[in-house]
Amino acid sequence: MAKQNLQERFQTLAGINKLSILKEEEVTEQFMNRMEANPMLKEELFTALAGMAGILGMAGVTGQIQAAMEDPSIAEKYPALAKIFGFLTKIGGDVGAGIK
């Protein structure tokens, strides 16, 4: 994305100029470049994911879904959910170990 001067940026934010539409590939490329340039972003991303898992857990939603995922027939029926909850469990365990 090309640099804008300050006046053009303010006009865009004010709605005077139209927003430039970024393609998904451009956004992904920019994100990956930022992740490579600043390793702290990786830590922040995983911290945010752990926080999200904590918020959902406090609501009691994840406990019920996780209990259902322990049933092999349900885990076979919803493999994506089983994979996500396996990942979140691993993150939660690592965060808990890091806090101790």
DAZI-V107278 format. One record per run of one state. SS is the DSSP state (A for helix, B for strand, O for the rest). FROM is the first residue (numbers start at 1). LEN is the number of residues. Records with the same first field share a line. If there is no record, write none. Layout:
SS->FROM-LEN  FROM-LEN
//
This chain:
O->1-5  15-9  38-2  59-2  70-2  78-1  100-1
A->6-9  24-14  40-19  61-9  72-6  79-21
//
